């Protein structure tokens, strides 16, 4: 297993999509604080410029690149890679983090489904497929970190397009890591970041202040780095409201729907409410 300090170090290069705010920006600031060169990709020119200015104040102008990028477009990701390689030469950290979450239902407008699947799922798939071959080819240690969601594992009712996109990220990243670990001479590993409740632009809604239950993006990145130091693939983040044992029970129950032949999403089925509550409270 590669020591993460051989990757997160001065002169190495990190690329973060969705890098102008939230978890992506917190990660960019962390990498910049180590003296790494950082490329952030996002939409919104003013927001991107402001984030870049903050990063330049940390690590210096020559170590920061900001590229307005629609990750739903493979061509835009290819242009991003060209810009990064022209500026920095190679990539050691790829964080496919860009995500959106407009509300959808099964029969809601196609535009919402296309937008979510394009950014959340194809952005991760194509980001990996565009940057991954070059990361393998340069022969130095590196990581690909894909941002998933607990909703892609327990798939709660509501916003099915988001759940489908994040379930796809989980499956894709598992397959990616399997392929990488079986690539002769390869020094790249993949990891699935599974945030808890984090106070970001995606989750805050109309709220101006962070709820007590939520983590900050910086706390999430700190936990991510600690998990990577341990070599974890599944970076299952708690928050101030839900501890890991609760997450584990919820995930086990979701898998149990298949094994026990229960109705799908039985956790929210009235006939199984008491059974789920008892399962959640079990101590063994």
C-alpha positions, -999 to 999 in steps of 0.1 A, spaced: 0 0 0 14 34 -10 20 59 18 -4 87 12 23 112 22 41 101 -10 11 115 -29 0 145 -9 33 164 -10 49 195 -24 52 196 -62 26 170 -68 -6 180 -87 -43 177 -76 -73 182 -99 -107 187 -82 -140 190 -100 -166 210 -81 -136 227 -66 -149 262 -61 -171 254 -31 -180 229 -4 -160 197 0 -141 203 -32 -129 237 -22 -120 225 13 -99 197 -4 -83 222 -27 -72 244 3 -58 214 21 -38 203 -10 -26 239 -15 -15 241 22 9 212 15 25 231 -14 8 210 -41 -2 225 -74 -40 226 -76 -64 227 -105 -100 234 -97 -128 229 -122 -163 243 -117 -190 265 -132 -196 301 -124 -168 324 -134 -169 348 -105 -171 320 -79 -143 302 -96 -121 333 -97 -127 340 -60 -118 304 -51 -87 306 -72 -77 339 -55 -79 323 -21 -59 293 -32 -32 316 -47 -29 333 -14 -21 299 2 3 284 -23 12 310 -49 -2 320 -82 21 297 -102 6 267 -84 -31 273 -91 -52 268 -122 -89 274 -124 -109 262 -154 -146 267 -160 -157 231 -168 -191 214 -174 -182 179 -162 -213 165 -180 -194 171 -212 -166 146 -220 -151 172 -244 -149 198 -216 -131 172 -194 -107 165 -222 -100 202 -225 -95 204 -187 -69 176 -189 -50 194 -217 -49 226 -197 -37 208 -166 -10 189 -184 2 220 -203 5 239 -170 17 212 -145 28 182 -166 11 154 -147 -17 146 -122 -13 127 -89 -47 133 -73 -80 133 -92 -110 142 -71 -142 137 -91 -164 157 -67 -188 179 -88 -224 172 -79 -259 186 -82 -291 176 -66 -323 192 -81 -354 174 -69 -368 147 -92 -394 120 -91 -398 90 -113 -419 108 -138 -406 143 -134 -391 163 -163 -364 147 -184 -342 178 -179 -337 171 -142 -327 135 -148 -303 144 -176 -287 171 -155 -281 149 -125 -269 118 -144 -247 140 -166 -229 157 -137 -230 132 -108 -225 100 -128 -210 107 -162 -189 134 -147 -172 108 -125 -170 81 -152 -156 104 -179 -134 123 -155 -118 90 -145 -116 77 -181 -100 110 -193 -74 115 -166 -68 79 -155 -47 66 -184 -22 94 -180 -20 89 -142 -12 53 -148 13 60 -175 35 85 -156 43 57 -131 42 78 -99 18 70 -70 -16 86 -72 -52 84 -61 -86 88 -77 -113 99 -52 -149 98 -63 -176 115 -42 -206 92 -36 -234 94 -11 -251 74 16 -282 79 -6 -265 57 -32 -263 29 -7 -296 31 13 -315 48 -15 -342 65 6 -375 76 -10 -373 110 -28 -351 123 -56 -346 89 -74 -323 105 -101 -298 115 -74 -299 81 -57 -294 64 -91 -264 86 -99 -247 80 -66 -254 43 -67 -237 43 -100 -207 61 -86 -204 34 -60 -205 6 -85 -182 23 -109 -156 31 -82 -156 -4 -69 -150 -17 -104 -123 9 -109 -104 -1 -78 -106 -38 -87 -91 -30 -122 -64 -7 -107 -52 -32 -82 -49 -58 -109 -30 -35 -132 7 -47 -134 30 -20 -122 1 4 -115 5 28 -86 -29 44 -87 -57 35 -62 -94 45 -62 -114 54 -32 -151 62 -26 -158 92 -4 -192 88 13 -200 121 31 -224 124 60 -245 156 64 -222 184 53 -231 220 52 -225 230 16 -243 248 -12 -259 215 -21 -274 209 13 -280 243 30 -311 254 12 -323 286 27 -303 282 59 -276 308 66 -259 290 95 -246 255 98 -271 232 116 -256 215 147 -260 181 131 -238 189 101 -201 187 96 -181 214 78 -164 206 45 -131 210 63 -141 183 89 -150 160 60 -117 165 42 -98 159 75 -117 126 79 -110 117 43 -73 122 47 -72 101 79 -91 73 61 -67 74 31 -38 72 55 -53 39 68 -58 27 32 -96 27 34 -115 23 1 -149 32 16 -145 65 33 -178 64 53 -180 97 71 -201 103 102 -215 137 112 -227 153 144 -260 135 143 -253 100 128 -225 78 141 -210 50 121 -229 22 139 -262 37 128 -250 40 92 -239 4 93 -273 -8 105 -291 12 79 -269 -2 51 -272 -38 64 -310 -34 65 -310 -22 29 -290 -52 18 -313 -74 38 -343 -64 17 -329 -87 -10 -317 -115 13 -349 -116 34 -372 -110 4 -387 -79 19 -404 -52 -2 -379 -26 -16 -372 3 8 -388 -17 36 -372 7 61 -399 32 51 -427 5 48 -453 7 76 -454 -31 80 -417 -31 88 -414 0 110 -411 -19 143 -388 -46 129 -364 -20 116 -365 0 148 -356 -32 167 -328 -40 142 -314 -5 145 -313 -8 183 -296 -42 184 -262 -41 202 -245 -72 187 
